[in-house]
Each structure stands twice: as structure tokens, then as C-alpha cells.
Amino acid sequence: MAQPHAQTTSGLSARIDTTVAHEARVYDYWLGGKDNYPADRALGDAIAGHIPAIQTMAQANRAFLGRSVRYLVREAGITQFLDIGTGIPTAGNTHEVAQRAQPAARVVYVDNDPIVLAHARALMSSSAAGKTAFIHADLHDPDSILTDSALIDTLDFDQPVAIMMVAVLMYFEDADKPHDIVAKLLDAVPSGSYLVITHPTADFDERAMARVVHSAEDAGITFHPRTRAETESLFAGTELVEPGVVPVVTWRPDLADRTPRTVADPESAWYWAGVGRKP
């Protein structure tokens, strides 16, 4: 793919500490990636000890991202995306799915991991007609995202934008006020914009998820699963798209890049997922 329409900014220190586990690198490990270190693999294995199917769950979450982007481009007419907590580049990145359906699609990625920043050039390869950019920023400070020059240069906030928050809000305790953060982002985009969220939950196995939380905390990582009702509350200010907030594997399986051979068990991946439209 061509790369003339890529831009990178860095609002955080780019120091990489490989001795401490990082969420993006643990997720990369579960997805079969190679950009992870012993500390990341140790935490990934510890969590897998409590949830043996965690790799499959991570893949299911990634597959949902693809289905939601296809819905947004094909059915909702969205061509602009703000993907927050994007993680390390892998197959089926948001811009790849979006630009396959609409080559002129524009995507801004946001992550706070220096490893992701180091791979930004590969991540941001864009179609010639589209544009991508990367912001090295922390979602705890949404203003640092909304005022970044890369965002302003890439997305037109007079037109609808899809805010992608796939597997990111679990790293926020209630004291971090995630509802206020989501509301601030929604306030910045016009009517007709969309919000996409997936969120891990203890609803399917409370004891196993409690052990996951403990393992993450031991590694210095906040991990806060939420119930279905709590996940739905994050969509305040939007109108939920059918089928609402549902188990991640059951959200619009018809939009998969290939027809599933079997119907997935709704509780095979412990995430709630939904898409909301700002009226």
C-alpha cells in the first residue's frame, strides 16, 4: 500500500520498558504476534491459566472490530474513524477493513505504548485515496487527543466520525470517570457519528474473572470488568444499533469476512459489544 498520507505525533515519552507488562503487548501475545517480551508473556500465561480460551476470546474481539467497521462503512456510510487503544499492528487493522470497502476512508489511531509508536509506520500504510495518522497519547487525557494536530489534519469534524473503543475501557476504574471521557469524545463529534465499544465481563464466570483481575493487578495493570448494564451505560447519549449490547460473538455475524461454519456459543468470549449512533 502507498504511504504518502501518514502522519505521526508523539505527546508522550517514547521510553520502552520491556521489564514491565503492557496491555497492548499482552494482547499482541494472545493474537500470536511477535512484539512482546517475557513480562508480557508471563502475564498472558497467568491469565490463560484462569481462562484457557483467552486467545480465542482475543481473536473473537478482533473479529468484531472487522464486522463493526464493515457495518459502519457499508450500511452507515461512515468514512472517518478515531481508533483509540489500537494496539500493535496485526491483520485486519481498522484502516485496512475500512479502505477495502471505501478507499477514501480516513483513520486516526491512538495508543499510549511506545512499542505501538515504533510500529506506527507499518500500521499507517494507507490507500492512495485515503489517509491515516497515529497519535501517541493517553485516553485518560482526552483533550490531548482532540487537540492533536494529526487528528485535526486528518479528520473533518463537520462530518460523522466513528469512535472505536475496542477492549480499552476495562483499563479504567470507575474513579477514572470513563463515562466522562466517553462523553467528552462524543461531544466533539457531530450528529450521525458512532461509538463502538467492547468490554470484558465477569457475567459469564465471576470467579475466573476475579482471578484475572488479581493477576493483572499483580503486574501493575488496572483491569476492571463490567456487567452488561454497566457496559450499556457507557453508550449514554447514543441510540444503540440492533442487536444492542450483546455477547461479542453474536453481534452481526453476517458481516464476517467469511461465513462462519457453525454458530458460536454466545458465552465463548467474555466480552459485551455494541455500536451506538449519536442522534
N, C-alpha and C positions, 0 to 999 in steps of 0.2 A: 504494500500500500504506500501511497505517497505520504510525505510528512511535512509539507510546507505550512500546513495550518495547525501547528502545535505550539503551545506556549507553556512555560513552566515558571512558577514563582515559588519562593520559599519564605514563609513567615516564621518558621521555627528553626531551632538549631538542628543541623543535619548530622549531629554526632550519633553514631550507631553503637549501641551497647549490646553485643551478642551474648553476654552472660546472663541477661535478664529476658525472660519470655515476653513476647509481644503478641497481641491478639491477631494481627494480620499474618504473622509468620506461623502461628499455631494453625490458623485456618488454611494457610498455604500447605502445611504439612498434611492436614486431613484431605486436601484436594489432590494430593500426590505430587505437589510441587517440590522444587529443589532449593528454594530460597528461604531456608530455615536453619536453625542452629540447635545444638544439644539442649539448651534450656527450653526452646520451643517444643522440641520433640518430647522432652521429659514431661512437660505439662500436657501435651497432646496425648501421650500414652497414659498418663494418670487419669485424664478424663475418659479416655477409651476404656479404662478398667472399670469405670462405673457405667458407661454407656457404650457397649461393644459396637453398636451400629452408628457411632458418631460420624464416621467417614461417609456412610451412606446418607446420613442426615445433612451433612455439609453439602454433598452433591445435590440433594433434593432442594436445598435452599438456593443453590446456584442455578438450578434448572428453572426455579420460579422466576428468578431475575430475567431470564430469557423470555419466558412466557409473558411476563408483565410488560416488558419493553415491546414485544410484538403487538400486544393489545394496544398499548399507547400510540404506537405509530400507525398501525393498520386501522384500528377502529376509532381511536380518539383523535387522530390527526396531529399528535404531538411530535415535534421535531427538535425540541430542546430539552436537555437533561442535565440535572445537577445531581451527581452521584457521590454521596457522602459516605466515607468509610469504605472506599472501593477495594482496598486490599492489593495484594501483589498481582501483577498481570497473569492471567491464565486464559484458557479458552472461553469464548463467549462473553467477552467484556461488553459493557453496555454500548459503546460506540460501534462495535462490530455488529451486534444484533440490530441496532437502530439503523446503521448505514446500509446494511444489507437490504432493509425494507425501504429506506429513504436515504439515498446517498448524500443529501444535503443536510442531514441531521448534525446537530452540534451538541457536544458533551463536555461538561467540566467535571473533572474528578477531584475529590478532596480526601486526603488521608494525613495522619499525623506520624506515620512511620517513615524514618529516613530510608529504610530499605525500599519502600514503595517509591520514594522520590528518586532513588538511584536507578530504578527501572522505569521511570516516567517516560523516557524517550521511546522505549519499546511499547509501552502502554498506549501512547498517544498517536500511533500511526493512524492517520485519518484517510478517508476517501478524498479525492481531489476536490469534490464539491462541498464536503463538509468541513468541520473544524473541531478540534479537541484541545483541551488545556488541562493543566494539573495545578492544584493549589495545595501546598504543604501547610496545613492549618489544623486546628483542633476544634471539634464541634462544640466543646464547652464554651467557646467564644464565637458564636455565630456571626457577630459583626465582622470578625476578621475574614470570614468567607465572603460575606455580602459586599464588602468594600474592596475586595481584592481586584487589582487591575485585570487579571486574567479572566475573572468572571465577567467584569463589565465589558471587556473587549470581545468576549465570545458569545454571550447570551444576550438576547433582546428581551428585557423585562416588560416590554409593552405587549409581548406575545406570551401565550401559555408556556409554562415550564413544568416538567415532571421532576419532583424532588424524590430521589431514590435513597431510602434509608434501610437497606437490606442488611440485617444482622449487625446492627451497630448500637441501638438504643439500650441493649442489655448491659452495656458498659457504664450506664448512668444510674446511680441510686436516685430514689425519689428526692433526696436532698439536693441533687444536682439540677432539679427542676426541668426534666426533659420535656414536659408539656409546654413550658415557656419557650424552650429552644425551638421546638417544632412550630409553635405559634409564630415566633419571630420570622422563621423562614417562610411560612405561608403568607404572612403579611407582606412579604417582599415581592411576591409573585401575583400576577393578575388573575381575575376570574377565568375559569376554564383550565386552570393549572391542576396538577395531580400530585398526590402524595402516595408513595409506595413504602410499606413497612413490612418486614418480617421480624418476629421476636420469639426467642426461645421461651418455653413454658415448663412449669412443673405440673401442669394439669394432667399430664399423661402418666407420670411416675414421680411422685413428690419426693420419695426417699432417694432415688438415684440422682435427681436434680440437686438435692441438698448436698450430696457428696461432691457433685461437680462444683457447686459454689464454694465449698470448703477448699477443694484443690486449687481453684483459681485464686482464692484469697491467699493461700499459702505461697503462691507465685507472685503475689503483689498485684493481681488483676481483679478489678471490680467485675462481678458477674451477677446481674440481677434479673432472674427470670420473672415473667409477668403472666397473669391469668388472661383468659380471653377478654374478660370485661376490661381489665387494665389496658390491654393492647388496643381494644376498641376506643378507649378514651383518648389515645394518642391521635386519633383521627378527628378530634374536635374541630369544628369549622369546615368540615368536608362532608360530602354525601358519598357514602360507600357504594362502590360499584358492585353489582352482583358477581359472586355469591356472598359478599360481605367478608368479614374476618373469619377465616376457616383454616383448618389444617393445611400447611403449605403444599402438600402433595395434591390436594383436591381443588386448588384454585385454578380454574380454566385449563384442565389437562388437554383440551382440544387445541390449545395453542403451542403444544410441544413441537420441537423441530422434527420429531418423528413420532408416529403413532405408538403409544405405549402398548406393549403386548398384553399386559394384564392391568387390572385396576389396582392401584396401590392402596395398601392399608392406610386409612386416614391417620392412624397413630404411629406410622412407621418413622416419622420425622417430627420431633417435638418442637415445632415452630408454628405459631399463628402467622397468617399472612393476609394482607388486604391491600386494596387500592381505593383511594378516596379522591373525589373531584371537588375542587373549590368552586362554590356556586358564584 
